[in-house]
Amino acid sequence: MVWWADYHSHSDVSIDCHYSLLQMTQGALAQGLRELAVTDHADFDPIDPGYESVSYTHLTLPTSDQV
């Protein structure tokens, strides 16, 4: 079966993934995906399991020359 899109993926912004947005984009292209939706968790409530587990200060969006 060939998959052309992934509409539910997480990056290192979520507690359950360790790949950057750049790595996710490069991996999707290498696998032949045409579309990728990043659906990261937004754990802003102290009762959420990922609350305060991720630092958002390191995040940058990939530029077109990186992908």
ABEGO torsion letter per residue (X at the ends): XBBABBABBBBAABAABABBAAAAAAAAAAAGBABBBBBBBBBABAABAABGABBAAABBBBBAAAX
